[in-house]
Amino acid sequence: MAVGRTATDWARPRARIVGSALATGALAGPIAVAVLALYAEGTLFGTRKAFALGALAFGFGLLGWSGSVLAGRGVEAMQRHLDAAGDWTEADSRRAMARVTGFGFGAMLGVSATAALL
C-alpha cells in the first residue's frame, strides 16, 4: 500500500471488481437453473448442472489468478525482451481472473439459494 492510503482506499476497487462479478453470477445462476430445467428432465438436473458450471468458472478463475501471480512477471519480461506489441499485463490478468472467480462463486451461491427454495 502506498503511504497515505487507508485500507478501505485499497480494498474498495478490489471489492467492486469481485462484488459486481459475484452479483452477476448470483443472477445468472438461477437463470441457468431455469434454462437447464426446461431443457432436461427437471429442476434437480438444472441445479446440479448449473452448480457444476459455476464451480468450473470458480476453479478456472482461481487457477488462472494463481498462474498470473506466478508467471506474470516472466511473461511481461518476455514481451519486453522479444519487443512484442502485446498489451497483456499481470495486473490485468489478475483482475480478469478475479472477476471470473467472483462470477463462479456468485453462480454457486445463486444456484444454492434456488435449490433451497425449490
N, CA, C and O atoms as a MOPAC input file, in Angstrom:
PM7 MOZYME 1SCF
protein

 N      0.83700 1    -1.17900 1     0.00000 1
 C      0.00000 1     0.00000 1     0.00000 1
 C      0.87900 1     1.23700 1     0.00000 1
 O      1.92400 1     1.27100 1     0.64900 1
 N      0.45600 1     2.22900 1    -0.71600 1
 C      1.20500 1     3.48100 1    -0.76100 1
 C      1.00500 1     4.25100 1     0.54300 1
 O      0.01800 1     4.07100 1     1.25600 1
 N      1.96300 1     5.09900 1     0.82200 1
 C      1.88700 1     5.91500 1     2.03200 1
 C      0.72000 1     6.88400 1     1.89500 1
 O      0.53700 1     7.50100 1     0.84600 1
 N     -0.06200 1     7.01400 1     2.95100 1
 C     -1.19400 1     7.93400 1     2.94700 1
 C     -2.51300 1     7.30800 1     2.52600 1
 O     -3.55300 1     7.96300 1     2.59500 1
 N     -2.49000 1     6.06500 1     2.09600 1
 C     -3.72800 1     5.38900 1     1.71200 1
 C     -4.19400 1     4.50500 1     2.85800 1
 O     -3.39400 1     3.83700 1     3.51200 1
 N     -5.47300 1     4.51200 1     3.08300 1
 C     -6.02900 1     3.65900 1     4.13300 1
 C     -6.37800 1     2.29600 1     3.55200 1
 O     -6.35000 1     2.09400 1     2.33800 1
 N     -6.70300 1     1.37700 1     4.43100 1
 C     -7.06800 1     0.03100 1     3.98900 1
 C     -8.34800 1     0.05200 1     3.16200 1
 O     -8.48900 1    -0.72900 1     2.22100 1
 N     -9.27400 1     0.93100 1     3.49800 1
 C    -10.51600 1     0.99500 1     2.71700 1
 C    -10.26400 1     1.56700 1     1.33100 1
 O    -10.91700 1     1.16300 1     0.36900 1
 N     -9.32200 1     2.50500 1     1.21700 1
 C     -8.97600 1     3.01600 1    -0.11300 1
 C     -8.38600 1     1.91300 1    -0.98000 1
 O     -8.62000 1     1.86900 1    -2.18800 1
 N     -7.62700 1     1.03200 1    -0.36500 1
 C     -7.02000 1    -0.07900 1    -1.08800 1
 C     -8.06800 1    -1.13700 1    -1.44500 1
 O     -8.04200 1    -1.68500 1    -2.54700 1
 N     -8.98500 1    -1.42600 1    -0.52400 1
 C     -9.93000 1    -2.52600 1    -0.70200 1
 C    -11.13100 1    -2.16600 1    -1.57000 1
 O    -11.71400 1    -3.04700 1    -2.20100 1
 N    -11.50700 1    -0.90600 1    -1.61600 1
 C    -12.72900 1    -0.51100 1    -2.32100 1
 C    -12.73900 1    -0.91800 1    -3.80000 1
 O    -13.71200 1    -1.54300 1    -4.22400 1
 N    -11.72200 1    -0.60600 1    -4.61100 1
 C    -11.80000 1    -1.02100 1    -6.02100 1
 C    -11.76800 1    -2.53400 1    -6.19800 1
 O    -12.39300 1    -3.06200 1    -7.11800 1
 N    -11.05700 1    -3.22700 1    -5.33900 1
 C    -10.99900 1    -4.68300 1    -5.43800 1
 C    -12.33900 1    -5.31100 1    -5.07400 1
 O    -12.78000 1    -6.26500 1    -5.71500 1
 N    -12.97700 1    -4.77600 1    -4.05200 1
 C    -14.30100 1    -5.27300 1    -3.66500 1
 C    -15.33600 1    -4.97500 1    -4.74600 1
 O    -16.25700 1    -5.76400 1    -4.95500 1
 N    -15.19400 1    -3.85400 1    -5.42600 1
 C    -16.12200 1    -3.51300 1    -6.50400 1
 C    -15.96900 1    -4.48900 1    -7.67200 1
 O    -16.96400 1    -4.92000 1    -8.25500 1
 N    -14.73400 1    -4.83700 1    -8.01300 1
 C    -14.50000 1    -5.77800 1    -9.11400 1
 C    -15.09700 1    -7.14400 1    -8.79100 1
 O    -15.86100 1    -7.69500 1    -9.58300 1
 N    -14.75000 1    -7.68400 1    -7.63400 1
 C    -15.22700 1    -9.01800 1    -7.26300 1
 C    -16.72000 1    -8.98800 1    -6.94200 1
 O    -17.44800 1    -9.91500 1    -7.29700 1
 N    -17.18000 1    -7.93400 1    -6.27600 1
 C    -18.59100 1    -7.83900 1    -5.89700 1
 C    -19.52600 1    -7.73700 1    -7.08400 1
 O    -20.59400 1    -8.34800 1    -7.08300 1
 N    -19.14000 1    -6.97100 1    -8.10200 1
 C    -20.00200 1    -6.86500 1    -9.28100 1
 C    -20.06700 1    -8.19500 1   -10.02000 1
 O    -21.12500 1    -8.57500 1   -10.52100 1
 N    -18.94600 1    -8.90300 1   -10.09300 1
 C    -18.95800 1   -10.21900 1   -10.72900 1
 C    -19.76300 1   -11.21700 1    -9.90600 1
 O    -20.47400 1   -12.05200 1   -10.46500 1
 N    -19.65500 1   -11.13600 1    -8.58200 1
 C    -20.41400 1   -12.02000 1    -7.70700 1
 C    -21.91600 1   -11.78500 1    -7.87400 1
 O    -22.69300 1   -12.73700 1    -7.93300 1
 N    -22.31900 1   -10.52400 1    -7.94900 1
 C    -23.73900 1   -10.20700 1    -8.13500 1
 C    -24.23500 1   -10.69800 1    -9.49000 1
 O    -25.35000 1   -11.20800 1    -9.59600 1
 N    -23.41800 1   -10.54700 1   -10.52000 1
 C    -23.79800 1   -11.03600 1   -11.84300 1
 C    -23.94700 1   -12.55100 1   -11.83900 1
 O    -24.88900 1   -13.09000 1   -12.41900 1
 N    -23.01800 1   -13.23500 1   -11.18500 1
 C    -23.11800 1   -14.68600 1   -11.07700 1
 C    -24.32100 1   -15.12800 1   -10.27200 1
 O    -24.95600 1   -16.13100 1   -10.59600 1
 N    -24.64200 1   -14.37800 1    -9.21400 1
 C    -25.81000 1   -14.71400 1    -8.39500 1
 C    -27.10600 1   -14.55800 1    -9.18200 1
 O    -28.08500 1   -15.24800 1    -8.90100 1
 N    -27.12400 1   -13.66700 1   -10.15700 1
 C    -28.29300 1   -13.53400 1   -11.03100 1
 C    -28.28500 1   -14.58000 1   -12.14300 1
 O    -29.33600 1   -15.09000 1   -12.52900 1
 N    -27.10700 1   -14.89400 1   -12.64900 1
 C    -27.01100 1   -15.85200 1   -13.75300 1
 C    -27.26500 1   -17.28600 1   -13.29100 1
 O    -27.75700 1   -18.10300 1   -14.06900 1
 N    -26.93800 1   -17.60000 1   -12.04300 1
 C    -27.13100 1   -18.95800 1   -11.53600 1
 C    -28.57100 1   -19.43700 1   -11.60300 1
 O    -28.83000 1   -20.49400 1   -12.17800 1
 N    -29.52800 1   -18.68800 1   -11.03000 1
 C    -30.92600 1   -19.11900 1   -11.12700 1
 C    -31.46100 1   -19.14000 1   -12.56100 1
 O    -32.30800 1   -19.96800 1   -12.89900 1
 N    -30.96900 1   -18.23400 1   -13.39400 1
 C    -31.38200 1   -18.25500 1   -14.80400 1
 C    -30.89000 1   -19.53900 1   -15.46200 1
 O    -31.61900 1   -20.16600 1   -16.23000 1
 N    -29.65400 1   -19.93100 1   -15.16000 1
 C    -29.12100 1   -21.18000 1   -15.70500 1
 C    -29.91400 1   -22.38000 1   -15.20300 1
 O    -30.14500 1   -23.32700 1   -15.95500 1
 N    -30.33100 1   -22.34900 1   -13.94500 1
 C    -31.15400 1   -23.44000 1   -13.40400 1
 C    -32.45600 1   -23.53900 1   -14.19000 1
 O    -32.86900 1   -24.63400 1   -14.57100 1
 N    -33.09800 1   -22.41000 1   -14.43200 1
 C    -34.37300 1   -22.41200 1   -15.15500 1
 C    -34.20700 1   -22.92300 1   -16.58100 1
 O    -35.00500 1   -23.73500 1   -17.04900 1
 N    -33.18100 1   -22.45200 1   -17.26600 1
 C    -32.95600 1   -22.87800 1   -18.65100 1
 C    -32.63800 1   -24.36800 1   -18.70800 1
 O    -33.17900 1   -25.09100 1   -19.54500 1
 N    -31.77100 1   -24.82300 1   -17.82900 1
 C    -31.41500 1   -26.24400 1   -17.82800 1
 C    -32.57100 1   -27.12500 1   -17.36900 1
 O    -32.70500 1   -28.25400 1   -17.84100 1
 N    -33.40200 1   -26.63700 1   -16.46700 1
 C    -34.56600 1   -27.41400 1   -16.02300 1
 C    -35.57900 1   -27.55500 1   -17.15400 1
 O    -36.20900 1   -28.60200 1   -17.29600 1
 N    -35.73700 1   -26.50900 1   -17.95500 1
 C    -36.64100 1   -26.59700 1   -19.10100 1
 C    -36.07100 1   -27.49300 1   -20.19400 1
 O    -36.81700 1   -28.16700 1   -20.90500 1
 N    -34.76400 1   -27.49600 1   -20.32200 1
 C    -34.10400 1   -28.27600 1   -21.36400 1
 C    -34.14700 1   -29.77300 1   -21.07400 1
 O    -34.29600 1   -30.58100 1   -21.99100 1
 N    -34.02000 1   -30.13800 1   -19.82100 1
 C    -33.89700 1   -31.55600 1   -19.47100 1
 C    -35.06400 1   -31.99900 1   -18.59700 1
 O    -36.16800 1   -31.46300 1   -18.69400 1
 N    -34.80600 1   -32.97200 1   -17.75500 1
 C    -35.89100 1   -33.64000 1   -17.04800 1
 C    -36.35500 1   -33.00700 1   -15.75600 1
 O    -37.21800 1   -33.58300 1   -15.09200 1
 N    -35.84200 1   -31.86600 1   -15.35900 1
 C    -36.37400 1   -31.24100 1   -14.15300 1
 C    -35.37900 1   -30.36800 1   -13.42000 1
 O    -34.25900 1   -30.12800 1   -13.87200 1
 N    -35.83900 1   -29.89800 1   -12.26000 1
 C    -35.04200 1   -28.93400 1   -11.50400 1
 C    -33.79000 1   -29.55500 1   -10.89400 1
 O    -32.78100 1   -28.86800 1   -10.73700 1
 N    -33.83300 1   -30.82400 1   -10.55100 1
 C    -32.64400 1   -31.46700 1    -9.99000 1
 C    -31.50300 1   -31.45500 1   -11.00400 1
 O    -30.36100 1   -31.15600 1   -10.65700 1
 N    -31.81200 1   -31.77800 1   -12.24500 1
 C    -30.80900 1   -31.71800 1   -13.30900 1
 C    -30.29700 1   -30.29500 1   -13.46700 1
 O    -29.09200 1   -30.07200 1   -13.58500 1
 N    -31.21400 1   -29.33100 1   -13.47000 1
 C    -30.82300 1   -27.93300 1   -13.64400 1
 C    -29.92400 1   -27.42500 1   -12.53800 1
 O    -28.93400 1   -26.74200 1   -12.80300 1
 N    -30.26000 1   -27.75100 1   -11.29500 1
 C    -29.43200 1   -27.26600 1   -10.18800 1
 C    -28.06200 1   -27.93500 1   -10.18100 1
 O    -27.05500 1   -27.27900 1    -9.91500 1
 N    -28.01600 1   -29.20400 1   -10.46300 1
 C    -26.71500 1   -29.89600 1   -10.46800 1
 C    -25.80500 1   -29.36400 1   -11.56400 1
 O    -24.63100 1   -29.08500 1   -11.32100 1
 N    -26.33700 1   -29.22500 1   -12.75200 1
 C    -25.50500 1   -28.77300 1   -13.87400 1
 C    -25.12900 1   -27.30500 1   -13.73200 1
 O    -23.99600 1   -26.93100 1   -14.03600 1
 N    -26.04600 1   -26.47200 1   -13.28000 1
 C    -25.73000 1   -25.05200 1   -13.11000 1
 C    -24.69500 1   -24.85500 1   -12.00900 1
 O    -23.80000 1   -24.02100 1   -12.14600 1
 N    -24.80300 1   -25.60800 1   -10.92400 1
 C    -23.79600 1   -25.51900 1    -9.86000 1
 C    -22.44000 1   -25.98100 1   -10.37600 1
 O    -21.41100 1   -25.38400 1   -10.06000 1
 N    -22.44300 1   -27.04300 1   -11.17000 1
 C    -21.18300 1   -27.54100 1   -11.72700 1
 C    -20.54300 1   -26.50500 1   -12.65300 1
 O    -19.32200 1   -26.34600 1   -12.64800 1
 N    -21.34400 1   -25.80700 1   -13.43700 1
 C    -20.80000 1   -24.75900 1   -14.31000 1
 C    -20.24200 1   -23.60000 1   -13.49400 1
 O    -19.19700 1   -23.04900 1   -13.83700 1
 N    -20.92700 1   -23.22600 1   -12.42200 1
 C    -20.41300 1   -22.18200 1   -11.53900 1
 C    -19.11300 1   -22.60100 1   -10.87500 1
 O    -18.18500 1   -21.80100 1   -10.75700 1
 N    -19.04600 1   -23.85800 1   -10.44000 1
 C    -17.81800 1   -24.36900 1    -9.82600 1
 C    -16.68100 1   -24.42600 1   -10.83600 1
 O    -15.52500 1   -24.19100 1   -10.48600 1
 N    -17.00500 1   -24.73600 1   -12.07900 1
 C    -15.99100 1   -24.74400 1   -13.13200 1
 C    -15.41800 1   -23.34600 1   -13.34500 1
 O    -14.20300 1   -23.17900 1   -13.44900 1
 N    -16.28900 1   -22.34700 1   -13.40900 1
 C    -15.82200 1   -20.96600 1   -13.56100 1
 C    -15.00300 1   -20.53400 1   -12.34700 1
 O    -13.97200 1   -19.87900 1   -12.49700 1
 N    -15.45300 1   -20.89300 1   -11.15600 1
 C    -14.72300 1   -20.55100 1    -9.93500 1
 C    -13.32500 1   -21.17000 1    -9.94300 1
 O    -12.33900 1   -20.49100 1    -9.66000 1
 N    -13.24800 1   -22.43600 1   -10.26200 1
 C    -11.95900 1   -23.12600 1   -10.28900 1
 C    -11.03600 1   -22.59300 1   -11.36600 1
 O     -9.83800 1   -22.42900 1   -11.13600 1
 N    -11.58600 1   -22.32000 1   -12.54500 1
 C    -10.77900 1   -21.76100 1   -13.63200 1
 C    -10.23400 1   -20.39600 1   -13.24600 1
 O     -9.06600 1   -20.09700 1   -13.49200 1
 N    -11.07300 1   -19.57100 1   -12.64500 1
 C    -10.62800 1   -18.24300 1   -12.22700 1
 C     -9.56900 1   -18.30400 1   -11.14900 1
 O     -8.60000 1   -17.54600 1   -11.18000 1
 N     -9.74800 1   -19.19900 1   -10.19800 1
 C     -8.76900 1   -19.34300 1    -9.12000 1
 C     -7.42900 1   -19.84200 1    -9.65400 1
 O     -6.37400 1   -19.34000 1    -9.26500 1
 N     -7.47300 1   -20.81800 1   -10.53400 1
 C     -6.25100 1   -21.33600 1   -11.13600 1
 C     -5.59300 1   -20.28500 1   -12.02900 1
 O     -4.37200 1   -20.13400 1   -12.01900 1
 N     -6.40300 1   -19.56300 1   -12.79600 1
 C     -5.85700 1   -18.51200 1   -13.65500 1
 C     -5.24000 1   -17.37500 1   -12.86900 1
 O     -4.21000 1   -16.82900 1   -13.26600 1
 N     -5.86600 1   -17.00900 1   -11.74800 1
 C     -5.31600 1   -15.93900 1   -10.91400 1
 C     -3.96000 1   -16.35100 1   -10.36200 1
 O     -3.00600 1   -15.57500 1   -10.40600 1
 N     -3.87200 1   -17.56800 1    -9.84400 1
 C     -2.59200 1   -18.01100 1    -9.28500 1
 C     -1.53600 1   -18.14200 1   -10.37500 1
 O     -0.36400 1   -17.85700 1   -10.13200 1
 N     -1.92800 1   -18.56600 1   -11.56200 1
 C     -0.98600 1   -18.61700 1   -12.67900 1
 C     -0.50100 1   -17.24000 1   -13.07700 1
 O      0.66200 1   -17.06800 1   -13.44200 1
 N     -1.38300 1   -16.25900 1   -13.01100 1
 C     -0.98700 1   -14.88300 1   -13.31200 1
 C      0.02600 1   -14.37500 1   -12.30100 1
 O      0.99000 1   -13.70000 1   -12.66300 1
 N     -0.19300 1   -14.69800 1   -11.03900 1
 C      0.73700 1   -14.27100 1    -9.99200 1
 C      2.09200 1   -14.94900 1   -10.18000 1
 O      3.13300 1   -14.30200 1   -10.06400 1
 N      2.07900 1   -16.25200 1   -10.47200 1
 C      3.33200 1   -16.99800 1   -10.57600 1
 C      4.12400 1   -16.65800 1   -11.83500 1
 O      5.34400 1   -16.50800 1   -11.76900 1
 N      3.45800 1   -16.53500 1   -12.97300 1
 C      4.16700 1   -16.37500 1   -14.23800 1
 C      4.06100 1   -14.98300 1   -14.83400 1
 O      4.65500 1   -14.71700 1   -15.88000 1
 N      3.32300 1   -14.09500 1   -14.19600 1
 C      3.04800 1   -12.79300 1   -14.79500 1
 C      4.26800 1   -11.96900 1   -15.11300 1
 O      4.38500 1   -11.44000 1   -16.21800 1
 N      5.16900 1   -11.84900 1   -14.18000 1
 C      6.36300 1   -11.02900 1   -14.41900 1
 C      7.24900 1   -11.64500 1   -15.48700 1
 O      7.88500 1   -10.92800 1   -16.25800 1
 N      7.29400 1   -12.96100 1   -15.53700 1
 C      8.07100 1   -13.63100 1   -16.57700 1
 C      7.50300 1   -13.37200 1   -17.95900 1
 O      8.25500 1   -13.15100 1   -18.90800 1
 N      6.18200 1   -13.39800 1   -18.08200 1
 C      5.54800 1   -13.12700 1   -19.37300 1
 C      5.78100 1   -11.67500 1   -19.77700 1
 O      6.06100 1   -11.39100 1   -20.94200 1
 N      5.66700 1   -10.75800 1   -18.82500 1
 C      5.93300 1    -9.35100 1   -19.13400 1
 C      7.38100 1    -9.14900 1   -19.56600 1
 O      7.64300 1    -8.40100 1   -20.50800 1
 N      8.32500 1    -9.80500 1   -18.89300 1
 C      9.74000 1    -9.69200 1   -19.26500 1
 C      9.98700 1   -10.28100 1   -20.65000 1
 O     10.77300 1    -9.73700 1   -21.42600 1
 N      9.32100 1   -11.38800 1   -20.96200 1
 C      9.46600 1   -11.99000 1   -22.27900 1
 C      8.94200 1   -11.05300 1   -23.35700 1
 O      9.55700 1   -10.91900 1   -24.41500 1
 N      7.81200 1   -10.40400 1   -23.10000 1
 C      7.26900 1    -9.46100 1   -24.07700 1
 C      8.23200 1    -8.30600 1   -24.32000 1
 O      8.42900 1    -7.88400 1   -25.46000 1
 N      8.83200 1    -7.79600 1   -23.24600 1
 C      9.81200 1    -6.71300 1   -23.41200 1
 C     11.04300 1    -7.20200 1   -24.17000 1
 O     11.55900 1    -6.50000 1   -25.04000 1
 N     11.51000 1    -8.39700 1   -23.84300 1
 C     12.71100 1    -8.94400 1   -24.47700 1
 C     12.48900 1    -9.19400 1   -25.96600 1
 O     13.36200 1    -8.90800 1   -26.78600 1
 N     11.32900 1    -9.72200 1   -26.30800 1
 C     11.01800 1   -10.00900 1   -27.71200 1
 C     10.47200 1    -8.80000 1   -28.44800 1
 O     10.21600 1    -8.86000 1   -29.65100 1
 N     10.29300 1    -7.70900 1   -27.72800 1
 C      9.72100 1    -6.48600 1   -28.29000 1
 C      8.35600 1    -6.76600 1   -28.92100 1
 O      8.03300 1    -6.26400 1   -29.99700 1
 N      7.57200 1    -7.57700 1   -28.22200 1
 C      6.22600 1    -7.91100 1   -28.69000 1
 C      5.28400 1    -6.76000 1   -28.35700 1
 O      5.45000 1    -6.08100 1   -27.34300 1
 N      4.32000 1    -6.55400 1   -29.19800 1
 C      3.38600 1    -5.44400 1   -29.02300 1
 C      2.13800 1    -5.88500 1   -28.27000 1
 O      1.03700 1    -5.43200 1   -28.58200 1
 N      2.29200 1    -6.74700 1   -27.29900 1
 C      1.14000 1    -7.22000 1   -26.53700 1
 C      0.79300 1    -6.26400 1   -25.41400 1
 O      1.67000 1    -5.63800 1   -24.81900 1
 N     -0.49100 1    -6.16000 1   -25.13400 1
 C     -0.96100 1    -5.30700 1   -24.04700 1
 C     -1.20900 1    -6.10300 1   -22.77200 1
 O     -1.79600 1    -5.57700 1   -21.82700 1
 N     -0.77700 1    -7.34900 1   -22.72600 1
 C     -1.02300 1    -8.20800 1   -21.57500 1
 C     -0.16300 1    -7.75000 1   -20.41400 1
 O      1.03900 1    -7.53100 1   -20.56500 1
 N     -0.78900 1    -7.60500 1   -19.24800 1
 C     -0.04200 1    -7.30100 1   -18.02800 1
 C     -0.50700 1    -8.23600 1   -16.92300 1
 O     -1.61300 1    -8.77400 1   -16.97000 1
 N      0.34600 1    -8.42000 1   -15.93700 1
 C     -0.00500 1    -9.26900 1   -14.80500 1
 C     -1.21400 1    -8.71400 1   -14.06200 1
 O     -2.10400 1    -9.46400 1   -13.66200 1
 N     -1.24100 1    -7.40300 1   -13.88200 1
 C     -2.34800 1    -6.78300 1   -13.14200 1
 C     -3.67800 1    -6.98400 1   -13.86900 1
 O     -4.68900 1    -7.29400 1   -13.23800 1
 N     -3.68100 1    -6.80900 1   -15.19100 1
 C     -4.91600 1    -7.01700 1   -15.95400 1
 C     -5.36400 1    -8.47300 1   -15.89500 1
 O     -6.55800 1    -8.75700 1   -15.79300 1
 N     -4.41100 1    -9.38500 1   -15.95800 1
 C     -4.75200 1   -10.79900 1   -15.89300 1
 C     -5.32200 1   -11.17000 1   -14.52800 1
 O     -6.30800 1   -11.90300 1   -14.44300 1
 N     -4.70600 1   -10.66600 1   -13.46400 1
 C     -5.23000 1   -10.94000 1   -12.12100 1
 C     -6.62700 1   -10.35900 1   -11.95200 1
 O     -7.49100 1   -10.98300 1   -11.33700 1
 N     -6.84900 1    -9.16900 1   -12.49400 1
 C     -8.16100 1    -8.52900 1   -12.39800 1
 C     -9.21400 1    -9.35400 1   -13.13900 1
 O    -10.31800 1    -9.55200 1   -12.63100 1
 N     -8.87900 1    -9.83000 1   -14.32700 1
 C     -9.82500 1   -10.64000 1   -15.10200 1
 C    -10.13700 1   -11.95500 1   -14.39800 1
 O    -11.29000 1   -12.38200 1   -14.35000 1
 N     -9.12200 1   -12.58400 1   -13.86000 1
 C     -9.33900 1   -13.85800 1   -13.17100 1
 C    -10.11200 1   -13.66600 1   -11.86800 1
 O    -10.86800 1   -14.55000 1   -11.46500 1
 N     -9.93100 1   -12.52800 1   -11.20800 1
 C    -10.72900 1   -12.23500 1   -10.01200 1
 C    -12.19900 1   -12.09300 1   -10.38400 1
 O    -13.07800 1   -12.51300 1    -9.63100 1
 N    -12.46500 1   -11.50400 1   -11.54200 1
 C    -13.85900 1   -11.39000 1   -11.99700 1
 C    -14.45000 1   -12.75800 1   -12.31300 1
 O    -15.59100 1   -13.04100 1   -11.94600 1
 N    -13.69000 1   -13.60000 1   -12.98300 1
 C    -14.18400 1   -14.94400 1   -13.30100 1
 C    -14.44200 1   -15.73100 1   -12.01700 1
 O    -15.45000 1   -16.42900 1   -11.90400 1
 N    -13.53100 1   -15.61800 1   -11.05300 1
 C    -13.69900 1   -16.29800 1    -9.76900 1
 C    -14.94200 1   -15.80000 1    -9.04700 1
 O    -15.72200 1   -16.59900 1    -8.52800 1
 N    -15.13200 1   -14.48500 1    -9.01000 1
 C    -16.31200 1   -13.91400 1    -8.36400 1
 C    -17.60000 1   -14.34700 1    -9.03900 1
 O    -18.59200 1   -14.63600 1    -8.36900 1
 N    -17.58800 1   -14.39300 1   -10.36900 1
 C    -18.76900 1   -14.83300 1   -11.10200 1
 C    -19.10500 1   -16.28300 1   -10.76400 1
 O    -20.26400 1   -16.61100 1   -10.50900 1
 N    -18.10300 1   -17.14200 1   -10.76400 1
 C    -18.33800 1   -18.55200 1   -10.45000 1
 C    -18.86200 1   -18.74700 1    -9.04200 1
 O    -19.77900 1   -19.53800 1    -8.81900 1
 N    -18.27600 1   -18.01900 1    -8.07900 1
 C    -18.74100 1   -18.12900 1    -6.69700 1
 C    -20.16700 1   -17.60000 1    -6.57000 1
 O    -20.98500 1   -18.19300 1    -5.86500 1
 N    -20.47200 1   -16.49800 1    -7.24000 1
 C    -21.82900 1   -15.96300 1    -7.21600 1
 C    -22.83100 1   -16.92100 1    -7.83700 1
 O    -23.94700 1   -17.07100 1    -7.34000 1
 N    -22.43100 1   -17.56900 1    -8.92500 1
 C    -23.31900 1   -18.54600 1    -9.55600 1
 C    -23.58300 1   -19.71600 1    -8.61700 1
 O    -24.71300 1   -20.19600 1    -8.52500 1
 N    -22.55200 1   -20.17700 1    -7.92200 1
 C    -22.75400 1   -21.27100 1    -6.96600 1
 C    -23.68400 1   -20.84600 1    -5.83600 1
 O    -24.53400 1   -21.62600 1    -5.40700 1
 N    -23.52900 1   -19.61000 1    -5.34900 1
 C    -24.43200 1   -19.11300 1    -4.30200 1
 C    -25.86500 1   -18.99200 1    -4.81400 1
 O    -26.81000 1   -19.38400 1    -4.13000 1
 N    -26.02100 1   -18.44800 1    -6.02300 1
 C    -27.35700 1   -18.29400 1    -6.59500 1
 C    -28.04600 1   -19.62000 1    -6.82700 1
 O    -29.24000 1   -19.76000 1    -6.55900 1
 N    -27.30700 1   -20.59100 1    -7.32100 1
 C    -27.87500 1   -21.92100 1    -7.54600 1
 C    -28.23200 1   -22.57900 1    -6.21500 1
 O    -29.27300 1   -23.22700 1    -6.10400 1
 N    -27.37800 1   -22.41900 1    -5.21100 1
 C    -27.66900 1   -23.00000 1    -3.89600 1
 C    -28.92200 1   -22.39100 1    -3.28400 1
 O    -29.74300 1   -23.10000 1    -2.70300 1
 N    -29.06800 1   -21.07800 1    -3.41500 1
 C    -30.27100 1   -20.41900 1    -2.89800 1
 C    -31.50900 1   -20.87700 1    -3.65800 1
 O    -32.56700 1   -21.08400 1    -3.06300 1
 N    -31.37900 1   -21.03400 1    -4.96700 1
 C    -32.50200 1   -21.50800 1    -5.77500 1
 C    -32.88100 1   -22.93100 1    -5.38500 1
 O    -34.06500 1   -23.25100 1    -5.27200 1
 N    -31.89000 1   -23.78000 1    -5.18200 1
 C    -32.16900 1   -25.16700 1    -4.79400 1
 C    -32.84100 1   -25.23200 1    -3.42700 1
 O    -33.69800 1   -26.08400 1    -3.19500 1
 N    -32.45900 1   -24.34200 1    -2.52900 1
 C    -33.08400 1   -24.32600 1    -1.20200 1
 C    -34.54100 1   -23.89000 1    -1.28400 1
 O    -35.36900 1   -24.33300 1    -0.48800 1
 N    -34.85600 1   -23.02900 1    -2.23700 1
 C    -36.23200 1   -22.55000 1    -2.38700 1
 C    -37.12000 1   -23.52700 1    -3.14800 1
 O    -38.34100 1   -23.49500 1    -2.99700 1
 N    -36.52700 1   -24.39000 1    -3.95800 1
 C    -37.33200 1   -25.32500 1    -4.75800 1
 C    -37.75700 1   -26.49100 1    -3.95300 1
 O    -38.44100 1   -27.37800 1    -4.46400 1

